[in-house]
Amino acid sequence: VGQDKLGNRYFRRNYGSKLREKRWVIYHGEPDGSSVTPEWQGWLTHTSKLPPTQDPPVVREWMIEHKPNASGTPQAYAPPGSSLEGHSEISDGSYEPWIPD
């Protein structure tokens, strides 16, 4: 049926008029559901009848590019000072823990 920007390929099989057609994706690289773009997700789940190749989505200027979820990968976001960054800040001695009376 088509291919998205990430290289995932989409297919369908029609079993006749009584059964709903089967739709599936073959992922490019590691199988990861978050790598399916929103327009193809809508088609895969039968939310839209036509694939994005036949009914392209409307792109608005405020929309951002789809990115797969990076959690659990080296590309995952780590805020400044996070232990996940691989280093920690050197203490300057200004921290005083609270000790109850």
Stockholm file with secondary structure:
# STOCKHOLM 1.0

chainA/1-101         VGQDKLGNRYFRRNYGSKLREKRWVIYHGEPDGSSVTPEWQGWLTHTSKLPPTQDPPVVREWMIEHKPNASGTPQAYAPPGSSLEGHSEISDGSYEPWIPD
#=GR chainA/1-101 SS CEECTTCCEEEEECCCSSSCCEEEEECSSSCCGGGSCHHHHHHHTTSSSSCTTTSCCCCCTTCCCCCCCCTTSTTSCCCTTCGGGSCCCCCCSCCCCCCCC
#=GC SS_cons         CEECTTCCEEEEECCCSSSCCEEEEECSSSCCGGGSCHHHHHHHTTSSSSCTTTSCCCCCTTCCCCCCCCTTSTTSCCCTTCGGGSCCCCCCSCCCCCCCC
//
